[in-house]
Amino acid sequence: MQVESHVQRASDDWIIHTIMLKDVDVPFVFKRKKRYQSLQGARVNLTYYPSSVAVAGFTMEQMRVVRIKRA
């Protein structure tokens, strides 16, 4: 899968990463203690499972990434 967008933001002592994949409308989210190299335009292999999060009173679907590797 090819990454279209990769955003990193700090939350307490974790860095939350959100990636969007080409032809997929759902965000993929994972956490790390350190910043990650930019994955913009890279091809990656993912292991993930579906989850949902409540934002501003409505439920939004997202994928929780368990394992990510550059292909």
Backbone bond lengths (Angstrom), bond angles and torsions (degrees), N, CA, C in turn:
res aa  C-N    CA-C-N  psi(-1)  N-CA   C-N-CA  omega(-1)  CA-C   N-CA-C  phi
1 M - - - 1.449 - - 1.527 108.95 -
2 Q 1.314 116.34 144.72 1.459 120.43 -178.29 1.523 110.25 -104.50
3 V 1.323 116.03 135.37 1.463 122.86 -178.02 1.527 109.38 -83.82
4 E 1.338 116.51 126.77 1.465 121.27 175.43 1.520 111.34 -91.80
5 S 1.328 116.84 -37.20 1.457 120.78 -175.38 1.522 109.47 -145.88
6 H 1.351 116.28 140.32 1.463 121.68 178.33 1.531 107.95 -137.10
7 V 1.349 116.05 119.16 1.460 121.83 -178.60 1.524 108.56 -120.80
8 Q 1.351 116.86 136.14 1.451 122.75 177.92 1.524 108.32 -121.44
9 R 1.347 116.48 131.78 1.455 119.52 177.91 1.522 109.37 -141.62
10 A 1.321 116.23 147.36 1.463 122.33 -178.44 1.519 110.44 -84.48
11 S 1.327 115.34 140.52 1.459 122.64 174.89 1.528 106.37 -144.22
12 D 1.334 116.55 106.12 1.468 122.55 -173.10 1.523 108.32 58.63
13 D 1.335 118.03 -123.40 1.463 119.77 179.75 1.532 112.22 -102.57
14 W 1.343 117.72 14.34 1.457 123.82 177.85 1.523 110.05 -108.99
15 I 1.308 116.57 153.54 1.462 123.11 170.74 1.529 106.10 -108.66
16 I 1.329 117.18 121.08 1.461 122.16 179.95 1.523 108.39 -97.00
17 H 1.315 116.00 125.50 1.454 122.73 -178.21 1.521 108.88 -108.41
18 T 1.315 116.67 133.88 1.461 122.32 175.81 1.517 107.54 -125.38
19 I 1.329 116.11 125.62 1.457 119.77 177.83 1.529 109.11 -123.20
20 M 1.315 114.51 146.48 1.463 122.45 174.29 1.521 106.49 -115.13
21 L 1.328 115.53 133.02 1.458 121.21 -178.94 1.519 110.94 -101.82
22 K 1.312 115.56 153.90 1.460 121.55 -179.81 1.528 109.63 -62.73
23 D 1.326 116.93 133.41 1.470 125.22 178.77 1.524 114.11 65.96
24 V 1.346 118.22 17.91 1.466 122.40 176.29 1.527 107.30 -126.73
25 D 1.349 117.55 130.84 1.460 121.92 -175.93 1.523 114.06 -95.45
26 V 1.320 118.43 4.36 1.459 122.11 -176.85 1.530 109.14 -108.65
27 P 1.356 118.51 134.90 1.467 120.43 178.06 1.534 111.51 -73.59
28 F 1.313 116.34 146.73 1.453 123.68 175.69 1.525 106.73 -109.83
29 V 1.340 117.21 128.35 1.462 122.00 -171.40 1.527 110.31 -124.87
30 F 1.349 115.78 138.61 1.462 120.64 171.69 1.520 109.28 -149.80
31 K 1.360 116.53 160.81 1.454 122.61 -179.05 1.518 110.03 -118.38
32 R 1.332 115.07 146.71 1.469 122.14 173.64 1.516 108.26 -143.48
33 K 1.308 117.14 160.06 1.462 121.53 177.11 1.534 111.08 -77.10
34 K 1.331 117.23 -29.46 1.466 121.98 -178.52 1.518 110.20 -116.09
35 R 1.340 115.47 162.12 1.461 120.49 174.69 1.521 108.68 -67.47
36 Y 1.328 116.23 152.85 1.455 123.30 -178.31 1.517 108.24 -111.73
37 Q 1.312 117.36 153.07 1.457 119.94 175.94 1.522 109.19 -61.96
38 S 1.304 117.20 152.88 1.459 120.87 -178.02 1.528 110.28 -64.40
39 L 1.320 115.72 132.06 1.458 121.60 179.57 1.525 111.94 -103.18
40 Q 1.317 117.29 7.22 1.467 122.15 -179.17 1.527 109.89 -56.53
41 G 1.329 117.27 120.30 1.459 122.63 177.97 1.511 115.00 82.66
42 A 1.327 118.29 -5.61 1.464 121.62 -177.91 1.527 111.10 -81.95
43 R 1.317 115.26 156.92 1.467 120.44 172.96 1.528 106.61 -96.35
44 V 1.338 116.73 134.62 1.460 121.39 -176.71 1.529 110.47 -133.28
45 N 1.322 114.97 155.96 1.457 123.34 170.30 1.519 106.26 -108.71
46 L 1.332 116.96 131.09 1.464 121.69 -175.90 1.518 111.02 -125.20
47 T 1.322 114.72 146.35 1.452 122.46 164.80 1.514 104.80 -118.77
48 Y 1.334 117.88 125.05 1.462 121.31 -172.90 1.516 110.48 -149.88
49 Y 1.321 115.74 167.67 1.454 121.27 172.88 1.519 108.61 -140.35
50 P 1.334 117.92 150.95 1.469 120.80 -177.87 1.523 111.68 -74.71
51 S 1.320 115.68 146.77 1.463 122.33 174.13 1.515 107.03 -150.46
52 S 1.316 115.54 176.49 1.462 119.32 177.38 1.518 108.62 -138.13
53 V 1.325 115.86 155.02 1.456 122.14 -178.92 1.527 107.44 -136.96
54 A 1.332 116.09 142.77 1.463 120.79 178.67 1.523 108.87 -91.66
55 V 1.335 116.28 122.05 1.462 122.46 179.71 1.515 108.17 -128.19
56 A 1.328 116.32 120.36 1.466 122.76 177.02 1.535 112.12 53.55
57 G 1.320 116.05 38.35 1.449 119.51 174.65 1.517 116.33 88.99
58 F 1.319 119.03 -3.03 1.460 119.38 176.21 1.526 109.84 -127.89
59 T 1.308 115.77 155.37 1.462 121.82 -176.26 1.521 110.33 -89.83
60 M 1.333 115.10 133.25 1.461 121.53 -179.18 1.530 108.69 -122.61
61 E 1.307 116.45 135.33 1.451 121.07 179.29 1.527 110.35 -82.30
62 Q 1.342 116.46 141.61 1.455 121.88 173.72 1.517 108.41 -149.91
63 M 1.304 116.68 162.21 1.460 121.94 179.48 1.521 108.55 -108.44
64 R 1.318 117.47 128.51 1.466 123.00 177.36 1.525 108.04 -90.36
65 V 1.321 116.97 119.90 1.461 121.89 -177.79 1.534 109.05 -85.17
66 V 1.322 115.88 128.28 1.452 122.27 178.35 1.529 109.81 -97.68
67 R 1.326 116.63 -36.17 1.460 121.63 -179.24 1.513 108.93 -145.19
68 I 1.335 116.41 134.38 1.457 121.22 176.96 1.519 108.49 -134.83
69 K 1.328 115.55 136.43 1.469 122.11 179.20 1.511 109.23 -143.82
70 R 1.316 116.21 139.05 1.476 119.93 173.89 1.507 109.09 -69.22
71 A 1.321 116.09 138.06 1.473 120.32 -179.68 1.515 110.53 -91.75
